[in-house]
Amino acid sequence: MRRTALACGLLTAALALSACSGSGDDDRPGGGDRTASNAPGRSTGPAATERPSSSATAQPTSPDERPTAAHTPVETTPAPPKRWQPSPGVAWQWQLDGEVTPSVDVPVYDIDGFENTAADVARLHRAGRKAICYINVGAWENYRPDKNAFPKSVLGAGNGWAGERWLDIRRLDVLRPIMEHRFDMCRTKGFDAVEPDLVEGYANKTGFPLTAADQLAYNRMIADIAHERGLAVGLKNDLPQIPQLLSHFDFAVNEECAQYDECGQLRPFTAADKAVFHVEYEVPNSKFCAESRKLKLSSMSKKLDLGVWRQPC
């Protein structure tokens, strides 16, 4: 079950015959679950240097007439855009079953990153909605277009879902470039955030001797990959590690905390003014909505197929 500078030198010759400019390095391209494509990094700002007009007459420059520092053009890099930060209690829709059906009037949609296009995301944005990119980061899926990017050595036991196998999250060297490519896809399609699924393999029978320390290292890497791309990122389940991971994640996604009497463990997120997107599959709304409102959770009931149907609190 898815529980997811440069200052120019002084001019020593005629102004018409020399000029200098600087260039800045692009940020490293910066990552859900579902086609992978490369995305360019953020570009630096335009060069500020101006060349003299070709009609200008060259004049000797005396030391006293040389340009002052105030006239020396300096290249600047614009600040990156501010990451989206969903607030507690915001309503949402979670649809992982195929292409999104934007029929629910809520401000946040969490949808499959592979199965939805840039046009789908743009349509949500035109309606004033934010879009979260679902990506499975903890298990290999035999139905994804990048399935062959995973070497067999990192594939573990089945996780109970057809065509899926746990990943050896200790192999950061192998998995980081794959997840970077996936998160590039999310950014290229215009998503605002990522929901990385299955980030608690250490608590399951994966076929690998994973530890809590392994999971912390992997989850922090996943959060870094998303943030490098300007994407918000949610912590999917993994309640025991919330104290260590709260500062790395922008919101939480939880399944069935009411059924297992665990919703109180999510208080650190709402106390930090970070949303908790919560669903129940079996417990009726009458049994958990009152507590959800008290805890400021964004709660609703869903069916396991995560289609369009929802019953919000």
C-alpha positions in Angstrom: 0.0 0.0 0.0 1.3 3.4 -0.9 1.9 4.9 2.6 3.9 8.6 -0.5 30.3 38.6 -10.5 32.4 40.0 -12.8 33.8 43.5 -12.6 35.4 44.5 -16.0 39.0 45.6 -16.0 39.9 49.2 -16.4 39.8 50.4 -20.0 43.4 51.1 -21.1 42.7 51.6 -24.8 40.1 53.4 -26.8 36.5 52.8 -25.6 35.4 51.8 -29.1 38.0 49.1 -29.3 37.6 47.2 -26.0 34.9 46.0 -23.6 34.6 43.2 -21.2 31.8 41.2 -19.8 31.2 38.4 -17.3 29.3 35.2 -17.4 27.7 33.2 -14.6 27.4 29.5 -14.2 23.9 28.0 -14.5 22.6 26.2 -11.5 22.8 22.4 -11.8 19.6 21.1 -13.3 17.4 20.2 -10.7 12.7 16.0 -8.8 7.0 12.0 -7.4 6.5 9.2 -9.8 5.4 8.6 -13.2 8.2 10.2 -18.8 11.6 11.3 -17.9 13.2 14.2 -19.8 16.1 16.5 -19.2 15.4 20.1 -18.0 17.7 23.1 -18.2 18.9 24.8 -15.1 17.9 28.2 -14.1 19.5 30.8 -16.3 21.5 33.7 -15.0 20.5 37.3 -15.6 21.4 39.0 -18.9 24.9 40.6 -19.2 24.8 44.3 -18.2 27.9 45.3 -20.4 27.2 47.7 -23.2 29.5 48.1 -26.1 30.2 51.7 -27.4 28.4 52.8 -30.6 30.3 52.1 -33.8 29.9 55.8 -34.6 31.9 56.9 -31.5 35.3 58.5 -32.1 38.1 57.0 -30.1 39.6 59.4 -27.6 42.7 59.0 -25.5 41.9 58.1 -22.0 43.9 59.7 -19.2 44.2 58.0 -15.8 41.8 60.6 -14.4 39.3 59.8 -17.1 39.2 56.1 -16.6 35.8 54.6 -15.7 35.1 54.5 -12.0 33.9 51.5 -10.2 30.4 52.9 -10.2 30.4 52.6 -14.0 31.8 49.1 -14.1 29.1 46.7 -15.2 28.6 43.8 -12.9 26.7 40.6 -13.8 24.0 39.6 -11.4 22.1 36.4 -11.0 18.4 36.7 -10.1 17.2 35.0 -6.9 15.5 31.7 -7.5 11.7 31.7 -7.2 10.2 31.1 -3.8 9.1 27.5 -3.3 5.4 26.9 -2.8 4.5 26.2 0.8 1.0 24.7 1.3 -0.6 25.7 4.6 -2.5 23.4 7.0 -6.1 22.7 6.2 -5.9 23.4 2.4 -8.3 21.2 0.5 -6.9 18.8 -2.1 -7.6 16.0 -4.6 -5.5 12.9 -4.9 -5.9 11.1 -8.3 -3.3 8.6 -9.3 -5.5 6.5 -11.6 -4.5 7.8 -15.1 -4.8 11.2 -16.6 -6.2 13.9 -14.2 -9.9 14.7 -14.3 -10.0 18.3 -12.9 -13.6 18.2 -11.9 -13.1 18.8 -8.2 -13.0 22.5 -7.2 -10.0 22.4 -4.8 -6.8 24.4 -4.8 -4.3 21.4 -4.8 -4.1 18.4 -7.1 -1.7 15.5 -6.4 -1.4 13.5 -9.7 0.8 10.9 -11.4 3.9 12.5 -12.8 4.4 10.1 -15.7 0.7 9.8 -16.8 0.0 13.5 -17.0 1.4 16.0 -19.4 2.6 19.6 -19.3 -0.7 20.6 -20.8 -2.5 18.8 -17.9 -0.5 20.8 -15.4 -1.0 24.0 -17.3 -4.7 23.4 -17.3 -4.7 23.1 -13.5 -2.6 26.3 -13.2 -5.1 28.2 -15.4 -7.8 27.2 -12.9 -5.7 28.6 -10.1 -4.6 25.2 -8.7 -1.2 23.9 -7.6 0.0 20.5 -8.9 2.0 17.9 -7.0 3.9 15.3 -9.0 3.6 11.8 -7.7 6.8 9.7 -8.1 7.6 6.4 -6.6 11.2 6.7 -5.3 11.2 3.6 -3.1 10.2 0.9 -5.5 11.0 -0.1 -9.1 7.9 -0.3 -11.4 8.0 -2.5 -14.5 5.4 -0.3 -16.3 7.5 2.9 -16.2 9.3 4.2 -19.3 12.6 4.4 -17.4 12.4 0.9 -16.0 15.7 -0.2 -17.7 17.6 2.6 -16.0 17.6 0.5 -12.8 20.3 -2.2 -12.6 19.1 -5.5 -11.3 21.4 -5.2 -8.3 19.1 -2.6 -6.7 15.9 -4.5 -7.1 14.7 -6.3 -4.1 11.6 -8.1 -3.0 8.1 -7.4 -4.2 6.2 -4.8 -2.2 2.7 -6.3 -2.7 1.8 -4.2 -5.7 1.9 -5.9 -9.1 5.1 -5.2 -11.1 6.8 -3.4 -8.2 10.0 -4.3 -6.2 11.6 -2.5 -3.4 14.8 -0.6 -4.1 18.1 -0.8 -2.3 18.1 2.8 -1.1 21.7 2.4 0.2 22.9 2.8 -3.4 22.7 6.6 -3.5 25.3 6.6 -6.3 22.9 4.6 -8.6 19.6 6.0 -7.5 20.4 9.7 -7.3 20.8 10.3 -11.1 17.7 8.3 -11.8 15.6 10.3 -9.4 17.2 13.5 -10.6 16.0 12.6 -14.1 12.5 12.0 -12.8 12.3 15.2 -10.8 13.6 17.0 -13.9 10.5 15.7 -15.7 8.3 17.1 -12.9 9.9 20.5 -13.2 9.8 20.5 -17.0 6.1 19.7 -16.9 5.5 22.7 -14.6 4.7 20.9 -11.3 4.9 22.9 -8.1 5.9 20.0 -5.8 6.7 16.3 -5.6 5.1 13.5 -3.6 7.9 10.9 -3.3 6.3 7.6 -2.5 7.6 4.6 -0.5 10.1 6.4 1.7 10.0 3.9 4.6 11.5 0.8 3.1 13.5 0.3 6.3 10.3 -0.7 8.1 9.4 -3.3 5.5 10.7 -6.6 4.2 12.6 -5.3 1.2 15.2 -8.0 0.7 17.9 -5.6 1.9 19.2 -5.0 5.4 18.0 -1.4 5.4 18.4 0.7 8.6 16.7 3.8 9.8 20.0 5.7 9.1 19.8 4.5 5.5 16.3 5.8 5.2 17.2 9.2 6.7 20.1 9.6 4.2 17.9 8.6 1.3 14.9 10.8 2.2 17.2 13.8 2.8 18.7 13.2 -0.6 15.3 13.1 -2.2 14.3 16.4 -0.5 17.5 18.0 -1.7 16.9 16.9 -5.3 13.4 18.5 -5.2 14.6 21.7 -3.6 17.5 22.1 -6.1 14.8 22.2 -8.8 12.6 24.7 -6.9 10.0 22.1 -6.1 8.3 21.7 -2.8 8.5 18.1 -1.4 6.3 16.1 0.9 7.2 13.4 3.4 5.0 10.4 2.7 4.1 8.5 5.9 7.4 7.6 7.7 6.0 8.9 11.0 8.8 7.8 13.3 11.3 9.9 11.4 9.3 13.2 11.4 11.5 14.8 14.1 14.6 14.3 12.0 13.0 15.1 8.6 10.6 18.0 9.4 13.1 20.7 8.4 13.8 19.0 5.1 10.2 18.6 3.9 7.6 21.2 3.0 4.4 19.2 3.8 3.4 15.7 4.6 1.2 13.1 2.9 -0.3 10.4 5.1 -2.4 7.4 4.7 -4.6 5.9 7.4 -3.2 7.7 10.5 -6.8 7.6 11.9 -7.1 3.9 11.4 -3.8 3.3 13.2 -4.3 6.0 15.8 -1.2 7.9 14.6 -2.6 11.3 13.5 -1.1 13.1 16.6 2.4 12.3 15.3 1.8 14.7 12.5 1.4 17.7 14.8 5.0 18.9 14.1 4.1 19.6 10.5 1.0 21.7 11.3 2.8 23.4 14.2 5.4 24.5 11.6 2.6 25.8 9.4 3.1 23.0 6.9 0.1 21.1 5.4 -0.7 17.5 6.1 -2.6 15.9 3.2 -4.4 12.9 4.7 -6.6 10.1 3.5 -8.4 7.2 5.0 -9.6 4.2 3.0 -11.7 2.2 5.5 -12.6 4.5 8.5 -15.7 6.5 7.8 -15.5 10.3 8.0 -17.7 10.4 11.1 -14.9 8.6 13.0 -12.0 10.9 12.1 -13.0 14.3 10.7 -13.5 15.9 14.1 -10.0 15.1 15.1 -8.6 16.1 11.7 -10.2 19.5 12.0 -8.7 19.9 15.5 -5.2 18.9 14.1 -5.7 21.1 11.0 -5.2 18.1 8.6 -6.4 18.2 5.0 -8.4 15.0 5.3 -10.7 13.0 3.1 -11.8 9.5 2.4 -10.6 7.8 -0.9 -10.9 4.4 -2.5 -7.8 2.4 -2.9 -7.6 2.9 -6.6 -7.2 6.6 -6.0 -9.6 7.6 -8.8 -11.7 10.7 -8.9 -14.1 9.9 -6.1 -13.4 11.6 -2.7 -15.3 12.4 0.4 -13.7 15.3 2.2 -14.1 16.2 5.8 
